[in-house]
Amino acid sequence: MSKVLIIEDEESIRGFLKINFQRHNFLVVESSSGEEGLEKARLENPDVVLLDVMLPGIDGFQVCEKLRKDFSNIGIIMLTARGQDEDRIKGLEFGADDYVVKPFNPLEVILRAKSLMRRMVEKEEKLQCETLNSGPFVLDIYSQKVFKNNKELSLTPKEFILMKLFLESPGRAFTRNELLDTVWGYNFVGDTKIVDVNIRRLRAKIEDRSSDTLYIETVWGTGYRWRKE
């Protein structure tokens, strides 16, 4: 069930939104101030936040900025009685995803929230398609970068292809000839030992100690495989 956090100091508006979202099977969390809203966001981890601009204490723009820094995957819809373009632009600059001007139709707000959640799911699915993950490693196919514990590794193009091949098929044993054909090409003329040399160099970059074989295992008489989690 989807969860919405309503940060609105006017009790009548907050209650009106709560009733309508509950009718559409949302779990609703309420807050009447920015400070309280931030605390509830951390405790409840909502899918969407409805955020009033004019709040006691810290205003909605400040709350929006803090939410976006702490929760990149939360959808934020700003609510305001002011329809001026500069306010809408300011809200978007602080990280809001959408903007609704009071008075509003609650059904429109609900539809906007559902649309925003669909876009967030599609974005997450797209990101997952563009990355490969294994333990502390994340391989970004789009940028052709590999990270270990959020730190980028300095890999050569051949080392990157080897990592991609291993992470795409964890647990599969690749022969040296398979690795040679895939990474260096069928027309490569040279010694298959080039595979062993590059595996050794790759291990030195990804293992905690260069002598370890925690991630890339040697399959004696065959080749190598990525240890399956």
N, C-alpha and C positions, 0 to 999 in steps of 0.2 A: 504493500500500500504506500502511495506517495505521501510525503510529508511537507507541509507548508508552514513556514514561520511568518506570522503577521506582526510587524513592528509598527504600531500605530497608537498614538496617545489618545485619540478620541474613541472612547469606549463604544459609542453607538456604531461607528464605522467598523471597528474591530469585530464587534459582535455580529454585524450584518455579514461581513466577509466570512467569519467563522461558520455561521449557519449554512451559507451557500457552498462553501468548500466541503463541509461535512456531507452535504447532500450528494456531492460528486465523489464520495468515498476517499477523501483526503484525511489524513491525520493532521490536526491543527494544533500548533503551538503558538501562544500569544505572548506579546510583550508590549509594555506601554512606554518604554524609553530605549534610547540607543544603547546605553551601558548594559541594561538587562537583556536586550536583544542579542548583543554580542556574546554574552555569557550563555544564553540559551542556544545560540547557534553552535557553540563549542560542545554543549552537552547533548544536543538533539541531532546534530548533523542533518538538517533539512535538505530536501531536494530543491525547493524554491523559497526565496524570501520576498515577501511583499513589504516594501520599506517606504514609510512616509518621510518626506523631506523635512517637514517642520516638526522636530521632536524636542522635548525638554532635555537640557544637558547638551550632549554632542548631537549635532544635526545629522540628517540622513546621508548627506554627502560624506561626512567623516566615517559614519558607520559602513557605508558602501565601500569606501577605500580599505578599511580594516578587514571587512569580509572578503574582499577580493584578494588581499594579500594572504589571508589564512586559508581560504577555501576556493581554489581555482575551479572546482567542479560544481559550485552552487549557482543556481540561476537567481538573478536579482532583478526584480521589477520595482521601479520607483513609483510612488504614489504622491501626487501633489495637487494642491488647489490652484497652483499657478501654471498657466499654459504658455509661458514665455519660452521662446526658443533657447535663450541662453541657459535657462534652468535645465532644459532637456539635454542640451549639449554637455553641460557641466556634469550631469548625472552619468552620461555615457563615458565621459572622460575619466570619471572616478571608478568605472568598471561595471556600471549597470548594463544589463542585457536588453531591457525594455523599459517603457515609460508610459504611465497611464495618468491622465488628468482627471481630477475630481470636478463634478460628480461623474461617476462611471456606472456602467451596467455590470453587475457582479458576474454575469455569464461571460462577458467579454474578458474580464480579468482571468476567469477560470480557463477559458479557451487559450488565452495568451500563455498562461502558466503551463498548460498541457503541451502547447506547441513548443515552448522553450525546452521542456524536458525531453521531447522527441529529438530536438536538434542536439541537445547535449549527449543523448544516447548515441545518435548517429556519429557525432564527433568522436566519442570515445571508441566506437567500433572502428572508425577509420584509423584512429591512432594505433589501435591494437593490430590492425592489418599492416601498418607501416613499421611495426617494431616486433622484435623477437626477444623473449625474456627467458633467462635461466639463472636461478639463484641471484647472485649479486650483479649479473650482467644484463644490460639492455643494449640491443643492437638496433640502431635507427637506420632503416633501409633508405629513407628519403635523403638523409644527409650523409649516409655512409660513414657513420661514426659508431663506436662501441664504447660503452661506459661500464665501469665496475665501481659499485657503491657510489654512483653519481659522479665519478671522476672519469674524464675521457682518457682512453688509452691511445697511444700513438702507434697505430698499425699501418703497415704497408698495404697497398691494394690487394696483393696476394693473400696477406694475412687476414684482411677483412673478408675476402671470399671464403677462405677456410672457416672462419668463425660463422659466417652466414650458413654455410653448408652444414656444419655441426649442429647449430642451434635449430635449423629446420628439421633435423632428423636425430634428435637425441637418442642414444642407445643403439643406433645403427652402426655396424662396423663397416668402414670404408676401406677398400683395398688401396694400396699405393697407386695402382694404375688408374683406379676410379678418380682419386684425388688429382692425379697428374692430368688426366683428360679433362676434368671439369675446371680446374683452376688454371692450368697452363695451356690447355687446348690439345686437340687430337693431333695436331701437326707438330707438337713439340718434339724436338730432337735433343736428347740429352739423357742423363742418368736419373733413374727414379729416386736416387738419394737426395735429390733436391727437395723432395717431399719431406724427408726426415729432417733436413736442415731447417726448413721453414717451420715445421712443427716444433722443433727445439727452440727456435727464436720466438714463436708465438707463446709457448709455455713460459718462457722467461718473462713475458710481458703480462700474462694473465694469472699465473700462479703466485701464491704468496711467497714461495721460494722457487727458484728456477729448477731445482731438482725434483719438485713435487709433480705428481700426476693426478691431482685431485679432480681436474676437469677433463683433460684430454688423456684418455687411457690408451695404452699400447695393446693391440690385439696381436699377440705373437703369431708370426707366420702369415698375417693378413695385412694389417695396417693400423688404423686408429678409429676410435669412437669417442663421442662426447658422453660423459657419464650422465645417465638419466637420473633426474631427481626422484 
